[in-house]
Amino acid sequence: MIKISEIFGPVIQGEGMHIGVPTVFVRSGGCDYRCSWCDTMYAVDKKFSGEWRSMSETEVCKAIQVCSIKPILVTLSGGNPALFDFSGIIKRMHAAGYKFTIETQGSVPRQWFSLLDSMTVSPKPPSSGMKTNFTKLSETMDGLTNDRLSLKIVVSDEADYQYAHFVANMFPHVRCFLQVCNLTPNESDLAAGLLEKLRWLSAKVLADKWFGATVLPQLHVLMYGNQRGI
């Protein structure tokens, strides 16, 4: 059984290597981190566990098929989906033509990562309040070949930017996506706040001639704000 916060889609992926791609989200419940700016606390904190549902592999597969009707990219997210074993679901849905990717902070390496079609590893920078275990991160990054792997690092300030440089240099052959952090408390100012931060981050990357980085907003936030299920 897997604790599921929500399954929804199809929606347009708003972040990372698959930005703009239609996908179905399978969001697990529970996380080993407590990031200061987490925007999905309802899938992290156990005080929301009453909203989570324990689902069998068959139930998760059926929910994905109901959402999508035909094969699509499935994004495993959370919380931290690495806390659970999705191997059976991936194998069953691969047989039906579905592809799988995951978003995880790299704190829990799992052998079943090798079954994924792609993986986004998002180690958390200083502004999160979390400390990276670089041994675990390296073990996680060993799960897939470089062409199926990417880094996605949230950047909110100079310390985060320097952290992103450090991590990217650890894995020079892995694509690195830099994403601005959603720190705008007022919903009406959300898009403007993200765009201002995006201009700041873009300027730093260009000034430093960090031409291997890809700078991204949270596309779904620009479109829909902080709504769930989109």
Secondary structure, DSSP 8 states (H G I E B T S, - for coil): -EEEEEEEEEEE--SGGGTT-EEEEEEES--S---TT-S-GGGT-GGGGGG-EEE-HHHHHHHHHHHHSS--EEEEESS-GGGS--HHHHHHHHHTT-EEEEEE-SSS--GGGGG-SEEEE----GGGT----HHHHHHHHTTS-GGGEEEEEEE-SHHHHHHHHHHHHHSTTSEEEEEE------GGGHHHHHHHHHHHHHHHHHHTT-TTEEEE--HHHHHHTT-S--
